[in-house]
Amino acid sequence: MSHRSPAPAPDDIPMPLPGAPVEERFEGALLRDDPFELQDLIAEVALESDARVWAECCCAQLTKHRSAEVRGTALRGFGHLARRFGILDPNRVRRLIENGLHSQHEFVRSEAESAADDVETFLAWHFDRPTKP
């Protein structure tokens, strides 16, 4: 019977060295779960990673984060990816943006609006947007 070591506490997870690959930094940031770090990193992932599918999956994963700011930034990342690559997986992305458009959090809704605008512009998708009072 094998025994697994307990997962390290967030404070025990070392910060990556400057210049470390974004994939390595992203994995560490997920473990540390610092919303400020995640917001900065997801923007970098969406704006700079050449691995579209990986970046799309990172954004998708963070749309479920406990922090509304991280969720909103992840949604905005879809807009950046649509602009940069001209393609997104509709089965992965469409529902996440639509959920963001209907979020109870103003920041999430605002970032979802921005992402929806970009995706509509660059990919010609259409979204079910809530009616404004």
C-alpha positions in Angstrom: 0.0 0.0 0.0 1.5 3.3 -1.0 1.2 6.5 1.0 1.0 9.8 -0.7 2.6 12.8 0.8 0.1 15.5 1.7 -0.2 18.4 -0.8 2.0 21.3 0.1 0.4 24.3 1.8 0.1 27.3 -0.4 2.8 29.1 1.6 5.1 26.2 1.0 4.8 26.4 -2.8 7.8 28.3 -4.1 7.4 31.2 -6.5 8.8 30.3 -9.9 12.1 31.9 -11.1 11.8 34.9 -13.3 11.6 33.9 -16.9 10.1 30.5 -16.1 7.7 29.2 -18.8 4.1 30.5 -18.3 2.9 26.9 -18.1 5.1 26.3 -15.0 4.1 29.5 -13.4 0.4 28.8 -14.1 0.5 25.4 -12.3 2.2 27.0 -9.3 -0.2 29.9 -9.2 -3.1 27.4 -9.2 -1.7 25.7 -6.1 -1.0 29.0 -4.3 -4.5 30.2 -5.2 -3.7 33.9 -4.9 -6.4 35.8 -6.8 -4.1 38.7 -7.6 -1.4 36.4 -9.0 -4.0 34.4 -11.0 -5.5 37.6 -12.5 -2.1 38.8 -13.7 -1.1 35.4 -15.0 -4.4 34.6 -16.8 -4.0 37.9 -18.7 -0.5 36.9 -19.7 -1.7 33.4 -20.7 -4.4 34.9 -22.9 -2.2 37.6 -24.4 1.1 35.8 -24.9 0.8 32.0 -25.0 1.2 30.4 -28.4 -0.7 27.3 -27.2 -4.3 28.3 -27.9 -6.1 25.2 -26.6 -4.0 25.2 -23.4 -4.7 28.9 -22.9 -8.4 28.3 -23.5 -8.5 25.5 -21.0 -6.7 27.8 -18.4 -9.4 30.4 -18.9 -12.2 27.9 -18.7 -10.8 26.5 -15.5 -10.6 29.9 -13.9 -14.1 30.9 -14.8 -15.1 28.6 -11.9 -12.8 30.3 -9.3 -14.1 31.5 -6.0 -12.9 35.1 -6.8 -15.2 37.1 -9.0 -12.2 39.1 -10.2 -10.5 35.9 -11.3 -13.6 34.6 -13.0 -14.1 37.9 -14.8 -10.5 38.1 -15.9 -10.7 34.5 -17.2 -13.8 35.5 -19.3 -12.0 38.5 -20.7 -9.2 36.1 -21.7 -11.6 34.4 -24.2 -11.9 37.8 -25.9 -8.1 38.1 -26.2 -7.8 34.6 -27.5 -10.6 35.2 -30.1 -8.8 38.3 -31.3 -5.4 36.6 -31.4 -6.3 33.2 -32.9 -9.6 33.7 -34.7 -10.9 30.5 -33.3 -12.3 29.1 -30.0 -14.0 25.8 -29.1 -17.7 26.7 -28.9 -18.4 23.6 -26.9 -16.0 24.8 -24.2 -16.4 28.6 -24.4 -19.9 29.7 -25.4 -21.7 28.5 -22.3 -19.1 30.0 -20.0 -19.4 33.4 -21.6 -23.2 33.2 -21.5 -23.1 32.2 -17.8 -20.9 35.2 -17.2 -23.3 37.5 -19.0 -26.0 36.5 -16.4 -23.7 36.5 -13.3 -24.8 38.2 -10.2 -21.4 39.9 -9.9 -21.1 43.2 -11.8 -17.4 42.7 -12.6 -18.0 39.2 -14.0 -20.9 40.5 -16.1 -18.8 43.5 -17.4 -15.9 41.2 -18.4 -18.3 38.7 -20.0 -19.7 41.6 -22.0 -16.3 42.6 -23.2 -15.5 39.0 -24.1 -18.8 38.5 -25.9 -18.2 41.7 -27.9 -14.8 40.4 -29.0 -16.0 36.9 -29.8 -18.9 38.3 -31.8 -16.6 40.6 -33.7 -13.8 38.1 -34.4 -15.7 34.8 -34.6 -19.2 36.0 -35.6 -20.8 34.2 -32.7 -24.0 35.5 -31.2 -24.9 35.5 -27.5 -28.1 35.5 -25.5 -27.6 38.7 -23.6 -29.8 39.7 -20.7 -32.2 42.6 -21.4 -31.3 45.8 -19.6 -33.9 47.5 -17.5 
